Amino acid sequence: MAPTILITGATGFLGQYLIAAARKRWRVAGTFHRTRREDAERLLAGIDSGKIDLTDFRDVRDMLDAVRPKAVIHTAALADPNYCEQHPEESLRVNLQATVNLAGLCGDRRIPFIFTSTDLVFDGTHAPYAEDGPVSPLNLYGEHKALAEQTALDRYDEAAICRMPLLFGFSANGRIPFFQRMAGEFQAGRPMTLFGDEVRTPVSGAVAAAGLLLVAASGLEDITVNPKEMERVRGILHLGGRESLSRYEMGLQMLDILGLPPSLAEPISFRDVPAVAARAADVSLDSSRAYALGFDPPPIRTQIERLLGRRAEEKPNRER
């Protein structure tokens, strides 16, 4: 019988990619909270799922005892920095308290626990950032994530904290991520403004899911957990890509793959766009530790081609 993996935030962007990839090896269970039940049933068809408030300790405890997962990947979060800045108490409950609840309960049961944090725990002034670098968040979202990292490790010292970079791809949950919007605008022949000076180490949702499942399965042998093997992935890991680039540079790569003029991508500065939450200039991650464990993100161009269903040789030859 396949081992069970529990994915929180299963209807979110990353959760959708995790479920698609996890089905190949795991029996998948997922949680959701803010998604409408009918939408959740559509997105999570074929897997065990339930609506739960992860900030309710007793409900989370009862859910873990019912599901009895062999690993938990905690992706549920309020991930919009501007929203978190305007709703600090809600951010504290969801991004910090829910994580603490899960970490403590998984620790009590010795269930491998993987928490998805963010590159926004850094201030963007000393990239690339290694796992052991000091955190210095510029906004409340990053601050709550940094607190959640440390508190989760305090509660469960064998937890794995996976800091995620900018993620890109398509989504089926009704919320349109920037990559999906960019593809739609460009393919319609419309220009799009993109930040040219906000640099990260992006990976696609599929690549991020592969990395997280690699961590989740690190201590798994058939349906039992090997604690000694888990020690290789405990603590903080970065799951960033191998290239540091901006959304504008990603847009140029997409346009080249599509055979469209580069002028459709118009660079702007993040400093020129009013925002409630402060933004960091360059939060590129040094992910050497994860690479040594087997995480191997392809070039950005390859990831974009896979998402668009195209290969470089298929684009029109404009020199003919």
Sequence and secondary structure as in RCSB ss.txt:
>XXXX:A:sequence
MAPTILITGATGFLGQYLIAAARKRWRVAGTFHRTRREDAERLLAGIDSGKIDLTDFRDVRDMLDAVRPKAVIHT
AALADPNYCEQHPEESLRVNLQATVNLAGLCGDRRIPFIFTSTDLVFDGTHAPYAEDGPVSPLNLYGEHKALAEQ
TALDRYDEAAICRMPLLFGFSANGRIPFFQRMAGEFQAGRPMTLFGDEVRTPVSGAVAAAGLLLVAASGLEDITV
NPKEMERVRGILHLGGRESLSRYEMGLQMLDILGLPPSLAEPISFRDVPAVAARAADVSLDSSRAYALGFDPPPI
RTQIERLLGRRAEEKPNRER
>XXXX:A:secstr
   EEEEETTTSHHHHHHHHHHTTTSEEEEEESSS HHHHHHHTTTSEEEE  TT HHHHHHHHHHH  SEEEE 
     HHHHHH HHHHIIIIIIHHHHHHHHHHHHT  EEEEEEGGGS SSS SB TTS    SSHHHHHHHHHHH
HHHHH TT EEEEE  EES  SSS   HHHHHHHHHHTT  EEEESS EE  EEHHHHHHHHHHHHTTTEETTEE
 HHHHGGG EEEE   S  EEHHHHHHHHHHHHT  GGGEEEE GGGS  SS   SB  B  HHHHHHT     H
HHHHHHHHT  GGGS  TT 
